[in-house]
Amino acid sequence: MSKLFTARNMADHQIADLDKQLLRRKLRTTESPCDTRARVGQRELKAFCSNDYLGLANHPELVSALAEGAKLYGVGSGASHLISGHSIAHDLLEKKLAAFESKHIPNARALFFSTGYLANINAITGISRLAEQGQASIYSAKLNHASLIDGVRLASAQSKAQITLFDHRNLDSLEESLKQDTLPLKLIVVDGVFSMDGDIAPVEKLLHIAEQYDALLMIDDAHGFGVLGEQGHGILEQAGVHSERIIYVGTLGKAAGVSGAFICASAPFIEWLIQKGRPYIYSTATPPAIAHTLLSSLELIEG
């Protein structure tokens, strides 16, 4: 009891400190579908804060697709993907996502996750396990999303990966570090579109550096998938790149308007992540109805 009471006092004190600094986060409950206007309490407000870039979150075709998916598959998957939770809807979605990026990633294969956070954690920690303990280097952009930062930290803790931060606007320092790196596995990790300042990653230059120094290039295209490129296939389409060194992560709860995320890479990397990616192995699969809905979303994105 005394330890619990001490912890409670610590929580109260820390929250009070956040209040003093005006840093306490607060939940605001909306009472309307995701749209250009939001009803909060008794007020109707203009909404500028969602990631529903294409206005698909309340699209009638997707609403119908979700209802149809629930009738076909029920409301839950019932298990992880590797037990009995991988449905035909998941399989069709992964094949469609792989086809989306197949012009840019040879022998492309995709893996579907319930959130972008899980996808990023799975990609970074899984890829870092390709090497022996302490034999991987990760180069992470300083302004990367929190999920990438946490993935890098976890890879450091689990695999003893060596971490180097770099400025995505100045790649000279990245090159200098790679020149001196003698470890067998090197992974460069960047946001496609940096959410803090809107910068678009210089993918062509980064890929050139990755090829020059025998590194993999992981791109979290959370804010580019569905928006960038002529067909909305994301930053790889916009940059016009093609390489088996690319580990691509796309988010399906922003421009796609639904939920989830995916990793797309050459088939051997995806197979490895299925075998060794702990978030994938030990998470219940997303409801098949969501995957079914996303198939309709991808059709709308492609037009």
C-alpha positions in Angstrom: 0.0 0.0 0.0 2.8 2.4 0.9 4.5 2.0 -2.5 1.2 2.5 -4.4 0.5 5.6 -2.3 4.0 7.0 -3.2 3.4 6.3 -6.8 0.0 8.1 -6.6 1.7 11.1 -5.1 4.3 11.1 -7.8 1.6 11.1 -10.5 -0.3 13.9 -8.8 2.9 16.0 -8.6 3.9 15.4 -12.2 0.4 16.3 -13.5 0.4 19.4 -11.4 3.8 20.4 -13.0 2.3 19.9 -16.5 -0.6 22.2 -15.5 1.8 24.9 -14.3 3.7 24.7 -17.7 0.4 24.6 -19.6 1.5 21.3 -21.2 -1.2 19.0 -20.0 -2.9 17.2 -22.9 -6.7 17.2 -22.9 -9.2 15.0 -24.7 -11.9 16.7 -26.7 -14.8 14.5 -27.6 -16.4 15.0 -31.0 -20.0 14.1 -31.6 -20.0 14.0 -35.4 -18.3 12.1 -38.2 -14.9 13.2 -39.4 -15.6 16.0 -41.8 -14.7 19.7 -42.5 -16.9 20.6 -39.5 -17.0 19.0 -36.0 -19.5 19.2 -33.3 -17.9 19.5 -29.8 -20.2 19.9 -26.9 -22.8 22.5 -27.9 -20.6 24.1 -30.5 -20.2 23.4 -34.2 -16.6 24.2 -35.3 -14.6 24.3 -38.5 -12.1 21.4 -38.4 -8.6 22.0 -39.6 -6.9 19.4 -37.5 -7.7 16.0 -39.0 -5.4 13.9 -41.2 -8.4 12.9 -43.5 -6.6 14.6 -46.4 -9.0 13.2 -49.2 -12.2 13.4 -47.2 -12.7 9.6 -47.3 -13.3 9.0 -43.6 -17.1 9.5 -44.0 -17.3 8.6 -47.7 -20.6 6.8 -48.5 -18.8 4.0 -50.4 -16.6 3.3 -47.5 -19.4 3.3 -45.0 -21.2 0.8 -47.2 -18.0 -1.3 -47.6 -17.5 -1.4 -43.8 -21.1 -2.7 -43.3 -20.6 -5.2 -46.0 -17.3 -6.4 -44.5 -19.0 -6.9 -41.1 -21.7 -9.0 -42.7 -19.1 -11.1 -44.5 -16.5 -11.5 -41.8 -18.1 -10.4 -38.5 -16.6 -7.7 -36.3 -13.4 -9.3 -35.0 -10.5 -11.4 -36.3 -10.4 -13.6 -33.3 -6.6 -14.3 -33.3 -3.2 -13.1 -34.4 -2.3 -13.4 -38.1 -0.1 -16.5 -37.5 -2.8 -18.4 -35.6 -6.2 -18.1 -37.4 -6.7 -14.3 -37.7 -5.4 -13.8 -41.3 -8.5 -13.7 -43.5 -9.0 -13.5 -47.2 -9.7 -9.8 -46.8 -6.3 -9.3 -45.2 -4.6 -11.3 -48.0 -6.3 -9.3 -50.8 -5.4 -6.1 -49.1 -1.8 -7.0 -48.7 -1.6 -8.0 -52.4 -3.2 -4.8 -53.5 -0.8 -2.7 -51.3 2.2 -4.6 -52.7 0.9 -3.9 -56.2 0.6 -0.2 -55.3 4.4 0.0 -54.7 5.6 -2.7 -57.1 6.9 -0.2 -59.6 9.3 1.1 -56.9 10.2 -2.1 -54.9 11.2 -5.2 -56.8 9.5 -8.4 -55.8 7.2 -6.3 -53.5 5.3 -7.9 -50.7 3.2 -6.1 -48.0 2.3 -6.7 -44.4 -0.8 -5.1 -42.8 -0.8 -3.7 -39.2 -3.5 -2.2 -37.0 -1.5 1.1 -36.5 1.4 3.0 -38.0 3.1 2.9 -34.6 3.2 -0.9 -34.6 4.3 -1.0 -38.2 7.3 1.2 -37.5 8.3 -0.6 -34.3 8.0 -3.9 -36.2 10.1 -2.7 -39.1 12.9 -1.2 -37.2 13.3 -3.8 -34.5 12.8 -6.7 -37.0 15.3 -5.4 -39.5 17.9 -4.7 -36.8 17.7 -8.4 -35.8 19.0 -9.5 -39.2 22.5 -8.8 -37.7 24.2 -10.3 -34.7 24.0 -8.3 -31.4 25.8 -5.0 -31.7 26.4 -5.4 -35.5 23.7 -3.0 -36.8 23.8 0.7 -37.2 20.7 2.9 -37.4 20.8 6.4 -38.8 17.7 8.3 -37.8 16.6 11.8 -38.8 16.4 14.1 -35.9 12.8 15.3 -36.7 11.4 11.8 -37.2 8.0 10.8 -35.8 7.8 9.5 -32.2 7.0 6.0 -33.4 10.3 5.9 -35.4 12.2 7.3 -32.4 10.7 4.7 -30.1 11.5 2.0 -32.7 15.1 3.1 -32.8 15.4 3.1 -29.0 13.8 -0.3 -28.8 16.2 -1.7 -31.4 19.1 -0.2 -29.4 17.9 -1.9 -26.3 17.1 -5.3 -27.9 19.8 -5.7 -30.5 22.5 -3.3 -29.2 22.2 -1.4 -32.5 24.4 1.7 -32.7 22.3 4.9 -33.2 23.3 8.1 -35.0 21.0 11.1 -35.5 21.3 13.3 -38.6 19.7 16.4 -40.1 17.5 15.5 -43.1 18.3 19.0 -44.6 22.1 18.4 -44.4 23.1 14.9 -45.7 26.8 15.6 -45.6 26.9 14.6 -41.9 25.1 11.4 -42.7 27.6 10.5 -45.4 30.5 11.3 -43.1 29.2 8.9 -40.5 28.5 6.2 -43.1 32.0 6.5 -44.5 33.4 5.4 -41.1 30.9 2.7 -40.4 32.3 -0.9 -40.7 29.3 -2.7 -39.3 27.5 -5.2 -41.7 24.0 -3.9 -41.4 23.1 -0.2 -41.8 19.6 1.2 -41.8 18.7 4.8 -42.6 15.3 5.9 -41.2 13.3 8.9 -42.3 9.8 10.4 -42.5 8.6 10.8 -46.1 6.9 14.0 -45.1 8.1 15.5 -41.8 4.9 16.3 -39.8 6.6 18.9 -37.7 7.7 21.2 -40.5 6.2 19.8 -43.8 9.6 19.1 -45.4 9.6 16.3 -48.0 12.5 13.9 -47.6 15.1 14.0 -50.4 14.4 10.4 -51.3 16.6 10.3 -54.4 19.6 11.6 -52.6 19.0 9.3 -49.6 18.7 6.3 -51.8 21.9 7.2 -53.6 23.7 7.4 -50.3 22.2 4.0 -49.2 23.4 2.4 -52.4 26.9 4.0 -52.1 27.3 2.7 -48.5 25.4 -0.5 -48.7 22.5 0.5 -46.4 18.8 0.0 -46.3 16.5 3.0 -46.5 13.3 2.9 -44.4 10.7 5.6 -45.2 7.6 6.3 -43.1 5.3 7.8 -45.6 2.4 8.4 -43.2 1.6 11.8 -44.7 2.5 11.1 -48.3 0.6 7.8 -49.0 -2.6 8.7 -50.9 -1.5 12.2 -51.5 1.9 12.3 -53.3 2.4 11.0 -56.8 0.1 11.1 -59.8 -1.9 8.1 -58.6 -1.5 8.7 -54.9 1.0 5.9 -54.4 3.1 8.1 -52.2 6.6 9.5 -52.1 8.2 6.7 -54.0 6.0 7.4 -57.0 6.7 11.1 -56.7 10.5 10.5 -56.5 10.4 7.9 -59.3 12.8 5.6 -57.4 13.2 1.8 -57.6 15.3 -0.3 -55.3 15.2 -3.4 -53.2 16.9 -1.4 -50.5 13.7 0.4 -49.7 11.6 -0.5 -46.6 8.4 1.5 -47.1 5.7 2.1 -44.4 2.4 3.6 -45.4 -0.5 4.7 -43.1 -4.1 3.8 -43.9 -5.8 6.0 -41.3 -4.9 9.4 -42.9 -5.4 9.9 -46.6 -7.0 6.4 -47.0 -9.6 7.5 -44.4 -9.9 4.2 -42.5 -7.4 2.6 -40.1 -4.2 0.7 -40.0 -0.8 0.7 -41.8 1.5 -1.5 -43.8 5.1 -2.3 -44.5 6.1 -2.9 -48.1 9.5 -4.3 -49.0 11.1 -7.0 -51.1 9.7 -10.4 -50.3 12.7 -11.8 -48.2 12.5 -8.8 -45.9 8.7 -9.2 -45.3 9.2 -12.9 -44.7 11.8 -12.1 -42.1 9.5 -9.6 -40.4 6.8 -12.3 -40.3 9.2 -14.7 -38.6 10.9 -12.2 -36.2 8.7 -9.1 -35.9 7.3 -9.4 -32.4 4.5 -6.8 -32.8 3.2 -8.7 -35.8 3.5 -12.1 -34.2 1.9 -11.2 -30.8 -0.9 -8.8 -31.9 -4.5 -9.8 -32.7 -5.2 -9.1 -36.3 -7.2 -6.1 -37.3 -10.9 -6.9 -38.0 -11.2 -8.2 -41.6 -14.1 -5.7 -42.1 -11.5 -3.0 -41.9 -9.3 -4.7 -44.5 -12.4 -5.1 -46.7 -13.1 -1.4 -46.4 -9.6 -0.4 -47.3 -9.8 -2.3 -50.6 -12.6 0.2 -51.6 -10.5 3.1 -50.3 -7.5 2.1 -52.5 -9.8 2.0 -55.5 -11.0 5.6 -54.7 -7.5 6.8 -54.3 -6.5 5.4 -57.7 -9.6 6.9 -59.3 
